[in-house]
Amino acid sequence: MGLLEDLADTLSADVFQAMKATGDDRLYERVARSIGALSPSMEEAFLTSIRLRLAEQRGRQFLIQELTRMQSENS
């Protein structure tokens, strides 16, 4: 990855952890607006990275729920 993607990905990892720690599920939107004021390219890279993290989290939660449901049906 280039510098832009590296910086955006590192920031998104930090914001993702802060969101989990604080329960503020919209923190990333405020961070993105702050970034966008100086660098629209960085804002877009950050949003892509955080959305990937959020999508992975949602997919993992769904998988766990489905596996739990299937196990309970088979018991």
LUMMARBA-33369 format. One record per residue (C-alpha): residue number from 1; residue in one letter; y, z, x. Coordinates in Angstrom, 2 decimals, m for minus. Example, Ala and Ser with C-alpha at 12.3 -4.5 7.8 and 13.67 -1.06 7.14 Angstrom:
BEGIN
+-----+---+---------+---------+---------+
:   k : r :      c2 :      c3 :      c1 :
+-----+---+---------+---------+---------+
:   1 : A :   m4.50 :    7.80 :   12.30 :
:   2 : S :   m1.06 :    7.14 :   13.67 :
+-----+---+---------+---------+---------+
END
This chain:
BEGIN
+-----+---+---------+---------+---------+
:   k : r :      c2 :      c3 :      c1 :
+-----+---+---------+---------+---------+
:   1 : M :    0.00 :    0.00 :    0.00 :
:   2 : G :    3.59 :   m0.45 :    1.00 :
:   3 : L :    6.20 :    2.25 :    1.36 :
:   4 : L :    7.39 :    1.88 :   m2.23 :
:   5 : E :    3.91 :    2.32 :   m3.69 :
:   6 : D :    3.07 :    5.16 :   m1.31 :
:   7 : L :    6.21 :    7.11 :   m2.20 :
:   8 : A :    5.79 :    6.47 :   m5.93 :
:   9 : D :    2.12 :    7.48 :   m5.86 :
:  10 : T :    2.81 :   10.68 :   m3.93 :
:  11 : L :    5.61 :   11.60 :   m6.32 :
:  12 : S :    3.45 :   10.85 :   m9.34 :
:  13 : A :    0.69 :   13.11 :   m7.97 :
:  14 : D :    3.21 :   15.93 :   m7.59 :
:  15 : V :    4.69 :   15.37 :  m11.04 :
:  16 : F :    1.20 :   15.17 :  m12.58 :
:  17 : Q :    0.31 :   18.55 :  m11.07 :
:  18 : A :    3.63 :   20.03 :  m12.25 :
:  19 : M :    2.96 :   18.74 :  m15.76 :
:  20 : K :   m0.46 :   20.40 :  m15.78 :
:  21 : A :    0.98 :   23.65 :  m14.42 :
:  22 : T :    3.91 :   23.83 :  m16.84 :
:  23 : G :    2.48 :   22.13 :  m19.93 :
:  24 : D :    5.52 :   19.81 :  m19.99 :
:  25 : D :    3.88 :   16.51 :  m20.90 :
:  26 : R :    7.18 :   14.58 :  m20.79 :
:  27 : L :    8.38 :   15.68 :  m17.35 :
:  28 : Y :    7.45 :   12.29 :  m15.93 :
:  29 : E :    9.90 :   10.57 :  m18.28 :
:  30 : R :   12.82 :   12.62 :  m16.97 :
:  31 : V :   11.76 :   12.04 :  m13.37 :
:  32 : A :   11.49 :    8.29 :  m14.06 :
:  33 : R :   15.02 :    8.18 :  m15.49 :
:  34 : S :   16.30 :   10.01 :  m12.44 :
:  35 : I :   14.58 :    7.56 :  m10.10 :
:  36 : G :   15.70 :    4.55 :  m12.11 :
:  37 : A :   19.33 :    5.41 :  m11.58 :
:  38 : L :   18.90 :    4.59 :   m7.89 :
:  39 : S :   15.90 :    2.29 :   m7.72 :
:  40 : P :   14.44 :    0.43 :  m10.69 :
:  41 : S :   11.61 :   m0.78 :   m8.45 :
:  42 : M :   10.67 :    2.77 :   m7.53 :
:  43 : E :   10.89 :    3.80 :  m11.18 :
:  44 : E :    8.45 :    1.07 :  m12.20 :
:  45 : A :    6.01 :    1.90 :   m9.40 :
:  46 : F :    6.19 :    5.59 :  m10.31 :
:  47 : L :    5.60 :    4.88 :  m14.00 :
:  48 : T :    2.62 :    2.67 :  m13.18 :
:  49 : S :    1.10 :    5.39 :  m11.01 :
:  50 : I :    1.67 :    8.24 :  m13.48 :
:  51 : R :    0.33 :    6.14 :  m16.37 :
:  52 : L :   m2.82 :    5.46 :  m14.39 :
:  53 : R :   m3.26 :    9.19 :  m13.79 :
:  54 : L :   m2.66 :    9.98 :  m17.46 :
:  55 : A :   m5.07 :    7.25 :  m18.58 :
:  56 : E :   m7.75 :    8.50 :  m16.19 :
:  57 : Q :   m7.29 :   12.03 :  m17.51 :
:  58 : R :   m7.56 :   10.85 :  m21.11 :
:  59 : G :  m10.65 :    8.79 :  m20.33 :
:  60 : R :  m12.31 :   11.71 :  m18.55 :
:  61 : Q :  m11.56 :   14.06 :  m21.46 :
:  62 : F :  m13.04 :   11.54 :  m23.88 :
:  63 : L :  m16.15 :   11.16 :  m21.75 :
:  64 : I :  m16.67 :   14.93 :  m21.61 :
:  65 : Q :  m16.25 :   15.22 :  m25.38 :
:  66 : E :  m18.70 :   12.39 :  m26.02 :
:  67 : L :  m21.29 :   13.81 :  m23.64 :
:  68 : T :  m20.95 :   17.24 :  m25.25 :
:  69 : R :  m21.33 :   15.70 :  m28.71 :
:  70 : M :  m24.39 :   13.69 :  m27.68 :
:  71 : Q :  m26.01 :   16.71 :  m26.05 :
:  72 : S :  m25.47 :   18.83 :  m29.15 :
:  73 : E :  m26.99 :   16.10 :  m31.34 :
:  74 : N :  m30.06 :   15.98 :  m29.12 :
:  75 : S :  m30.58 :   19.74 :  m29.13 :
+-----+---+---------+---------+---------+
END
